[in-house]
Amino acid sequence: MRPEGLPEVPAQTAAVARAAFPQGSLAMRVRDRLAEVFEDEPFADAFGVRGAPGLSPGVLSLVTVLQFAEDLTDRQAAAMAVRAIDWKYALGAELTDTGFDASVLSRFRTRLAGHGMERVVFDRLLQHCKDEGLVAAGGKQRTDSTHVISAVRDLNRLELAGESVRAALEALAVAAPAWLAGQVDVAEFAHRYGPRVDGWRMPSSQTKRGRLAQVFGQDALALCRAAWAAGTPVWIREIEAVALLRQILVQTYYLHTDTRGREVIKKRDADDEGVPPGQLRLASPYDPDARWAAKGEDLFWMGYKVHLTETCDTPAEAEAEAEAEAEAEAGGPAAPNLITDVFTTDATVPDVKATAPVQQRLAEHGVTPGEHYLDSGYPSADLITAALKQGTRMVTPVLLDHSAQAKAHTGFDKNAFTINWKARQVRCPAGKSSAHWNPVKQHGADAIVITFSILTCRPCPFQEQCTTSALGRRMLTLRPREPHEALVRARAEQKTETWKAKYALRAGVEGTINQALDITGIRRARYRGLPKVRLQHAFSATALNVIRLDAYWTGHDRHHTRSSRLEHLAYQLTA
């Protein structure tokens, strides 16, 4: 690679583009205003220094951003680089330039994902917006997540067992054909695993399906034993499809010794011991990072989850008149809402696990929010406390007390007890003090278990309102003082009308997710594997920011809903 950045726009290309687009276009404005974002130097570590020079990574990253902004395939993007005059202007290409092969984009993404450079362009654009004063620390930001469906087909457990054998055989047929021919009956296996394993072509009888599962298991076991045999070259078992076959074999089957002492392979039931948890369970031999997950009662998907964070300092619709006056005084429109972070995980990672990484990256880029709006899946007492120490107030509904007393609204919940942190004692509503104060670890977090004496609780007239314990005494589990008090304050505050009106600002992030879905198809993974899906989402977020910046540059970033003629008349009469 020769780091040169975007080439100069040829005079003839510029003249034709200006004539064809007198008002300009998104691609042309991106070239004119954001050329410094698409430089070659940040990609230097991913490219060699010897050999024939390749295409500029700055140019390819610009092509990829425009590709996502217009939701194009690789072939369509390569064609646009040849036939679209505004794209030629953006790329600095001659009118006679014949472009590049579509496979270049795939190899470019593979190189970026392999070197951990998925977010380079997104981060550079964010830094540019920060330098321009469009994004800053201390403002309001909001975060939400949505599901992402993987790029591979859904497989049931029987299909997964058979397809994993087929994937391993396909890989070995290319990498080690001679070794494979010496281990299995190629003709028989070609008949069984030639076409893809599809549930529509499987027998409908449960007995026959059980036999087929047994055959898949025996074939997988034989192949794995051959691959891990003493005389087998080590590189055979390092082939990804072979390693995945071994994992799927273990999670789907187990070895059993029957009454005659014979070793038999048996398929596990879904609830059997040995079935790994969802975050470890492979769902496809072609995408080792995709996972099955569920949300609520209706959403069940295989794939990933993406978290988008954006600024939200834009005034509400009701303040449009005041906003217009402020814009007139300031000499221009207010800054657009821009995406400040994009974070992709596998589908099984709960939202609460994404809160700290998102806030940490915002701090690293110098755009720590003063107020962070999130839904109830993101907060915890520890996270609220840690965010306050960094200067961020999390505006989010926290989970309420789910104890039996709190749900019944008749007993004594935790708020009815007085805590003396210095004396390490708790006083109950009847005026009695606790007997034990035990610091413990629960799920890796610090907690305090408070226990009252049986002699105190059993004769108490309020016992039925206080506890249903078989021992007849009350126990409380508290967090340490700082997170406990933060949780109590948050629960009290979220019941106020002021907080509810303030929290309504969070709902706007749903529109951003919808825009990402409509423009870039963010809910469907284009590629396989978490690194490439992260790259897809980073470029999707960059494309959305480019589209919003273009609307800001052209003055079209405010699209108020239409009002009826009757409303216009009412406004004129009241004026």
Residue, then its C-alpha position, 0 to 999 in steps of 0.5 A: m500500500r502507498p498511503e496517498g489518500l483520496p486522489e485529486v478530482p480530475a478537471q474533466t470529471a469535476a466539470v461533468a459532475r457539476a453539470a450533471f448535479p448542479q445542486g450536488s449530491l450526497a457522494m459529492r458533498v461527502r468528498d468535498r467535506l469529509a475527504e480527510v476522514f478517508e485517509d490511507e495511513p490508519f490502515a497501514d498495519a493491515f497492508g504489506v510494504r512490498g509487491a504490486p500496489g493495491l487499491s487505496p484503502g481510503v477509496l475502498s472505505l469511501v466506496t463501502v460507506l456509499q454502498f451502505a448509504e444506498d444499500l447496495t450489494d458488492r456488484q452494484a457498488a462496483a458498477m456504481a463506481v464505473r457508471a455514476i458520475d457523482w461516485k467518480y467525483a467522490l473517488g477522484a476517478e477519470l471518466t474513462d476509469t473502468g473501476f474494480d472487480a466486486s471481489v475487491l470489496s470482500r477481500f477488503r472487509t476480510r482484511l479489516a476484520g482480520h486486523g481489528m479495524e472494523r471501526v476505523v472509519f466510524d471513529r475517524l468520522l466521530q472525531h471529525c464531528k467532535d472537532e467541528g463542534l457537532v458532538a461534545a461531552g456533557g450532552k444527552q445521549r440515548t442507547d437501545s438495542t435490536h436483534v440481528i438475524s444471522a446470514v445462515r439458515d436456521l437449523n433444528r438439532l437434527e439438521l445441525a448434526g447432519e449439516s456439521v458432518r457435511a461441512a467438515l466433509e466439504a472442507l476436508a475434500v478440498a484441504a485433504p482429499a487423499w487423507l479423507a479417501g483413506q478414512v471413509d467410504v467416499a461414495e457412501f458419504a457422497h450419497r448421504y451428504g452430497p445435498r445439504v441436510d434439509g428437514w423438508r427431505m427428512p422422513s416424517s416418522q419419528t422412528k426413522r428420524g431417530r435412526l437418522a440422528q443415530v447415523f449422523g452421530q456415528d459418522a461424526l464420531a468416526l470422523c472425529r476419531a480419525a482426525w484426532a488419531a495419533g498418526t493424523p497430521v495436526w493441521i487436519r484437526e485445526i481446520e475450522a469445520v472439523a473443530l466445529l464438528r467436534q463441538i457440535l458432536v459433544q453438545t448433541y450426543y453422548l456415549h453410553t455403554d449398554t447392558r452387553g458392554r457395547e459403546v453406543i452413541k445416543k442423542r441428548d434431549a434438550d434438557d439433558e445434562g451436558v447440553p451447554p448453555g445458550q451463550l456457548r451452544l453452536a447454532s450453525p457449522y457455518d457461523p460459529d458466533a451466531r446464537w439462539a436467543a429469545k426476547g419476550e414471547d414473540l421474538f426468537w431468533m438466531g444471530y446477534k444483537v446491536h446497540l446504537t447510541e446517539t446524541c439527542d440534544t435536539p429540541a422536541e417538536a413542541e419547541a419548534e418555534a423557539e428552535a427556529e428563533a435560536e437557529a436564526e440568532a445562531g446563524g444556522p440550524a442546530a446540530p443533528n443527532l449523530i450516532t456516537d457508538v455502535f456495539t455488536t454482541d452475540a444474541t445471548v448477551p443481555d443489555v446490562k452487559a453492554t452498558a459499561p463497554v458503551q460508556q467506556r468507549l464514549a469516554e475514550h472518544g471524549v464524548t461522555p454524556g451528561e445524561h444517558y437515556l436507556d431502557s430498563g434492561y441496561p441499568s444496575a445499582d453498580l452501573i448507576t453508581a459507576a456512571l455517576k463517578q464518571g459524570t454521567r447520570m443514567v436516566t433509566p427505569v430501574l427494576l422495582d422490588h420484586s419481593a413477595q411483600a412488595k408485590a402484595h402491597t400489604g407486607f413490609d418491603k425493604n423500604a420499611f426497614t431502617i438501615n444503620w450503616k455505621a452500626r451494621q444493623v437494620r431496624c424493622p417496623a416493629g422496632k427490633s434490631s437485626a441479629h446478623w450482618n453478613p457481607v457475601k458475594q452473589h453472582g460476582a457482586d458484593a451484597i449483604v445478607i441481613t438476618f433477624s433472630i428467630l426469638t425476635c420474629r416468631p412472637c412478633p404480631f406483624q410476622e405474617q405481614c413480614t415473612t412467610s419463611a419456614l423458619g419464621r424469621r425475616m432475611l434481607t439482601l442488600r447491596p453495599r451502601e452506595p449502590h443501595e442508596a442510588l437504587v433507592r433514589a432512582r426508584a423514588e424518582q422514576k415515580t414522579e411525573t417530571w421524570k416520566a416527561k423527561y424520560a420520553l426523550r429516550a423513545g426517539v432512538e426507536g426512529t434511529i433503529n427504524q432508519a438503520l433498518d430501512i436504509t442499511g438493513i441492519r437487522r439482517a447480517r450480510y456476512r458470517g462471524l462476529p468480526k464481519v458483522r461488527l464491521q457491517h454495523a460500523f459501516s452502517a452507523t457511518a452511513l447513517n451519520v453521513i446521511r444525517l450530516d448531508a441533511y444538516w449541510t443542505g438544511h433538510d435535517r428538520h422534517h416536521t410532520r404535516s399539519s392540517r389546514l384546520e390547524h393552520l387556520a386555528y394558528q392564524l386566528t390565535a396569532 
